[in-house]
Amino acid sequence: MNLINFLKSKLRKIVSTDIFANIFFNQIIINLFIGKRSIKHKGKSSKKFLEDSFLFLNKNFEENDSINNLLRELKIKLDKVDFLFKEADEKYEYVKMKNPYDKEMEVFVDKSYGTLQIRNLEKKQKIIDNLNNLIRNNKKIREIVEIYGNPKIESIKLERKKITIAKRKSNYGNDYNSTHIDSRKPSLKIYIFLSKINNNNGPLKIYRSTSNWHKFPKIALVIKLFNQNYFSRNFCKSFEKTVQFINGDIGDSIIFSGNSLHSASNVEKGARDTLQIYFQNPDINWYRFVPSNKTL
């Protein structure tokens, strides 16, 4: 084992102990390894968003007929290709299936996760136009997107999450957990609910405020030093008090930071349908060593 690997292994042991809870030691880690967040709030909505790592929007566009019509159309598209889930081979992850209704909109099935996805919706101009109008006309969403530098929509997909029927191994052996962050760069997503979501059909699980890495140096150190995006159950136990399950009704939505710990819950009954919108990541690190007044 070379010196760098030896030091990393020792540091991992320190991170997993109670010593890490020492305030003085945490501050040293923040100053040496973490830095400052690249984004600041501009109003009440973005402040709440940055504090919690997400903002839940309760039917915030229910009077928008064009969006509501679009959501109904997309729900029908999911229903039409649902039969492909049964046809996919459960031995493989994300099997690409032929979409008999639209060649551009690819269908992927992953039975180990219990997911059916329709991708490439960003290629449809009507969908892009409707969602851009939604962002412009919704004050809360617009404010949050603005603090990220008004990034363009990068990708859009429909997802139906069903009961998981296969088990997947991971680098953690049997201690598999899908809890992860999306990127070390600023990551922003919106999920719009196409079905009613409760604790039984796979609600999004977010560890509240964990995108604030300076408050969770244990998380930040593992991400920045070990380039780790996925986290074991044992690691996540330290943050169980921050867990929030996002339930809601059809038409509700959540805008959240992909820099927070989050995962999809397992479905016990029914299915969870969502429209998922991913924004382009600004080409900076989420946390970096810059003067505090230099942000997006």
C-alpha positions in Angstrom: 0.0 0.0 0.0 1.5 3.4 -1.0 1.6 6.4 1.3 -1.5 8.1 -0.2 -3.7 5.0 0.2 -2.4 4.4 3.7 -3.3 8.0 4.7 -6.7 7.7 3.1 -7.4 4.5 5.0 -6.5 6.2 8.3 -8.6 9.2 7.5 -11.6 7.0 6.7 -11.4 5.5 10.2 -11.3 8.9 11.7 -14.3 10.0 9.7 -16.3 7.1 11.0 -15.6 7.8 14.7 -17.1 10.1 17.3 -13.9 12.2 17.2 -15.3 13.7 14.0 -18.1 15.3 16.0 -15.6 17.6 17.7 -16.4 21.2 16.6 -12.8 22.3 16.5 -11.8 19.4 14.3 -14.8 20.0 12.0 -13.8 23.6 11.5 -10.3 22.5 10.5 -11.8 20.1 8.0 -14.0 22.9 6.6 -11.1 25.3 6.2 -8.7 22.8 4.7 -10.8 20.6 2.5 -14.3 21.9 2.0 -14.4 25.6 1.3 -17.5 27.7 0.7 -20.7 27.0 -1.2 -20.7 28.6 -4.7 -24.4 29.7 -4.5 -26.2 32.2 -2.4 -29.9 32.9 -1.9 -31.7 36.0 -3.4 -35.1 35.8 -1.7 -37.3 33.8 0.7 -37.8 30.8 -1.6 -34.2 30.3 -2.5 -33.2 30.8 1.2 -35.6 28.1 2.3 -34.4 25.9 -0.6 -30.7 26.2 0.3 -31.4 25.7 4.0 -33.4 22.5 3.5 -31.9 21.3 0.2 -35.4 21.2 -1.3 -38.6 23.1 -1.7 -42.0 21.3 -1.9 -44.6 23.0 -4.2 -48.2 22.1 -3.4 -50.1 22.3 -6.7 -48.2 25.5 -7.5 -49.4 25.5 -11.1 -52.9 24.0 -10.9 -54.4 26.9 -12.9 -51.9 26.4 -15.8 -54.0 24.5 -18.4 -51.1 23.9 -20.8 -49.0 22.2 -18.1 -51.9 20.2 -16.8 -52.7 19.0 -20.3 -49.1 18.1 -20.8 -49.0 16.1 -17.6 -52.1 14.1 -18.6 -50.5 13.4 -22.0 -47.3 12.2 -20.4 -49.2 10.0 -18.0 -50.9 8.3 -20.9 -47.5 7.7 -22.6 -46.3 5.9 -19.5 -49.4 3.8 -19.4 -49.0 2.8 -23.0 -45.5 1.4 -22.6 -46.1 -0.2 -19.2 -46.3 -3.7 -20.8 -42.5 -3.4 -21.7 -41.7 -3.8 -18.0 -42.9 -7.4 -18.1 -41.0 -8.2 -21.3 -37.6 -6.9 -20.0 -35.0 -9.3 -18.8 -34.5 -9.0 -15.0 -30.9 -10.1 -15.2 -29.8 -6.8 -16.7 -29.6 -3.2 -15.6 -31.4 -0.6 -17.7 -32.4 -2.7 -20.7 -33.1 -0.5 -23.7 -36.5 -1.4 -25.1 -38.1 -0.3 -28.5 -40.8 2.2 -28.0 -43.6 1.2 -30.5 -45.2 4.6 -30.2 -42.3 7.0 -30.6 -38.8 6.1 -31.9 -37.2 9.3 -30.4 -38.4 8.6 -26.9 -36.3 5.6 -25.7 -37.6 3.2 -23.1 -35.3 1.8 -20.4 -36.3 -0.9 -17.9 -34.3 -1.9 -14.8 -36.0 -4.6 -12.8 -33.5 -4.6 -10.0 -34.6 -1.0 -9.2 -38.2 -1.6 -10.4 -38.1 1.3 -12.8 -39.6 2.0 -16.3 -38.3 5.1 -17.9 -39.1 7.1 -21.1 -36.1 9.3 -22.0 -35.2 12.0 -24.5 -38.3 14.1 -23.8 -36.0 17.2 -24.1 -36.1 16.5 -27.9 -39.7 17.5 -28.0 -40.0 21.2 -28.5 -43.6 21.4 -27.2 -42.4 19.8 -23.9 -39.4 22.1 -23.6 -41.5 25.2 -24.3 -44.2 24.3 -21.7 -41.6 23.6 -19.0 -39.6 26.8 -19.8 -42.9 28.7 -19.5 -43.6 27.0 -16.2 -40.2 28.2 -14.8 -40.6 31.7 -16.1 -44.2 32.1 -14.7 -43.6 30.5 -11.3 -42.0 32.9 -8.9 -40.6 30.4 -6.5 -39.1 28.1 -9.2 -37.7 31.0 -11.2 -35.9 32.5 -8.1 -34.2 29.1 -7.4 -33.2 28.6 -11.0 -31.8 32.1 -11.1 -29.4 31.5 -8.3 -27.9 28.7 -10.3 -27.2 31.1 -13.2 -30.4 30.2 -15.2 -29.1 26.9 -16.5 -30.9 25.3 -19.5 -32.8 22.1 -19.1 -30.4 19.3 -20.0 -32.7 16.2 -19.9 -36.3 15.2 -19.2 -37.6 11.8 -18.4 -40.7 10.0 -17.3 -40.3 7.3 -14.6 -42.6 4.7 -13.2 -41.2 3.0 -10.2 -42.6 -0.4 -9.3 -42.0 -3.0 -6.7 -38.3 -4.1 -6.8 -38.2 -7.7 -7.9 -34.4 -8.3 -8.0 -31.4 -7.6 -5.8 -28.3 -5.8 -6.9 -24.9 -6.1 -5.3 -22.7 -3.1 -4.9 -19.2 -2.1 -3.7 -20.6 -2.4 -0.2 -21.4 -6.1 -0.6 -24.8 -6.8 1.0 -24.9 -3.4 2.6 -26.3 -1.8 -0.6 -28.0 1.5 -0.3 -29.1 3.8 -3.1 -28.4 6.9 -1.1 -26.2 9.2 -3.2 -25.4 12.6 -4.5 -25.6 13.4 -8.2 -22.5 15.5 -8.7 -19.7 17.6 -7.1 -20.9 20.5 -9.3 -24.1 22.4 -8.6 -27.0 20.0 -9.3 -30.6 21.0 -9.6 -33.7 18.9 -10.4 -37.5 19.1 -10.4 -39.8 16.2 -10.0 -43.5 16.7 -10.9 -45.9 14.0 -9.5 -48.0 12.2 -12.0 -49.5 9.9 -9.4 -50.4 10.3 -5.7 -47.3 9.5 -3.7 -47.3 8.1 -0.1 -45.0 6.0 2.1 -46.0 2.8 0.3 -45.2 3.6 -3.3 -41.6 4.8 -3.3 -41.5 8.4 -2.1 -38.3 10.4 -2.7 -36.1 10.3 0.4 -34.0 13.4 1.1 -31.6 14.0 3.9 -32.6 17.5 4.8 -30.0 20.2 4.6 -27.2 17.8 3.6 -26.3 19.9 0.5 -24.8 22.3 3.0 -21.6 20.4 3.2 -20.0 22.8 5.7 -22.7 21.6 8.2 -21.9 18.0 7.4 -18.1 17.8 7.1 -18.2 14.0 7.4 -20.2 13.9 4.1 -18.1 16.5 2.4 -14.8 14.9 3.3 -15.8 11.6 1.8 -17.1 13.2 -1.3 -14.1 15.6 -1.9 -11.2 13.4 -0.8 -12.5 10.0 -1.9 -14.6 11.0 -4.9 -17.5 9.0 -3.5 -21.1 9.5 -4.7 -22.9 6.5 -3.1 -23.1 5.8 0.6 -23.7 2.7 2.7 -26.5 2.2 5.2 -23.9 2.2 8.0 -22.5 5.6 6.9 -26.0 7.1 6.6 -27.1 6.1 10.1 -25.4 9.2 11.4 -27.9 11.4 9.5 -31.2 9.5 10.0 -32.6 12.4 12.0 -32.5 14.6 8.8 -34.5 12.1 6.7 -37.6 13.5 5.0 -40.0 11.4 2.8 -41.6 13.5 0.1 -45.3 12.5 -0.2 -47.8 14.4 -2.3 -50.7 14.5 -4.7 -51.0 14.5 -8.5 -49.7 17.9 -9.7 -47.5 18.5 -6.7 -43.7 19.0 -7.3 -40.4 19.3 -5.6 -37.3 21.2 -6.7 -34.2 19.9 -4.9 -30.4 19.9 -4.8 -28.7 16.8 -6.3 -25.8 17.8 -3.9 -27.8 16.5 -1.0 -28.0 12.9 0.1 -31.1 11.4 -1.4 -32.6 8.2 -2.8 -35.8 6.6 -4.1 -37.6 4.4 -1.5 -38.6 0.9 -2.3 -42.2 0.5 -3.6 -44.3 -1.8 -1.4 -47.6 -1.3 -3.2 -48.7 0.4 -6.4 -46.3 2.6 -8.4 -44.8 6.1 -8.3 -45.0 8.1 -11.6 -42.9 11.3 -12.0 -41.8 13.7 -14.6 -38.1 14.4 -13.9 -36.4 17.6 -15.1 -32.6 17.9 -14.9 -30.8 21.2 -15.4 -27.3 21.6 -16.8 -24.6 21.8 -14.1 -22.7 25.1 -13.9 -19.0 24.4 -14.6 -17.8 25.1 -11.0 -17.6 23.0 -7.9 -20.5 23.1 -5.5 -18.1 24.0 -2.7 -14.8 25.7 -3.6 -12.1 28.0 -2.2 -13.2 31.5 -3.3 -13.9 34.8 -1.6 -17.4 34.7 -0.2 -18.6 37.5 -2.5 -17.8 35.5 -5.7 -20.8 33.4 -6.5 -23.0 32.6 -9.5 
